[in-house]
Amino acid sequence: MEQNLTLTISLLARTPAALDALLRGLPDAWIFGNEGGESWNAFDIVGHLIHGERTDWMPRVRMILQSGESRPFEPFDRLGHVSASKGKSLADLLDEFARLRAECLDELRALNLQPEDLARRGLHAALGTVTLSELLATWAAHDLSHLHQLSRVLAHQYREAVGPWTAFLGVMQCHGHSS
């Protein structure tokens, strides 16, 4: 499937509710359990998504529209969520993510992007030239990547408890490629 703005927005609009339905009210063992070491937990994943809403997706959309390839994107701090999430509850983060995502999507819709806008190019420091269409498709795929990661992290909490059924559970066979 090629990137289609209407389809992309329809997916992006659902991520906050999906996270909320899965995570709100869960005990801390689920929220703060990870896959070992410095791997992320559910709290980190939601914090990371918030950080992306603030510093990545729409700022890069605006940069492509305003500057094109004349200026590279600001580097994204993958761990910028750590300090920004301190002192907050998961409920705070879920509410903040829902609010920010709604604001970002309102702004995106208001741009009334046309096919020629989606073909506009920006400059990523590591990837080189990218199009606005690719950025928007990546935003949606990024959400899905972290929903996948979240299911994997939660399933990991029962890695031992499921016993021999591990062999039949694909989520238990998946190892950390989206952290």
Summary of the structure (lengths in Angstrom):
residues: 179
radius of gyration: 17.6
end to end distance: 24.9
largest distance: 55.8
contacts: 486
relative contact order: 0.18
helix: 64%
strand: 5%
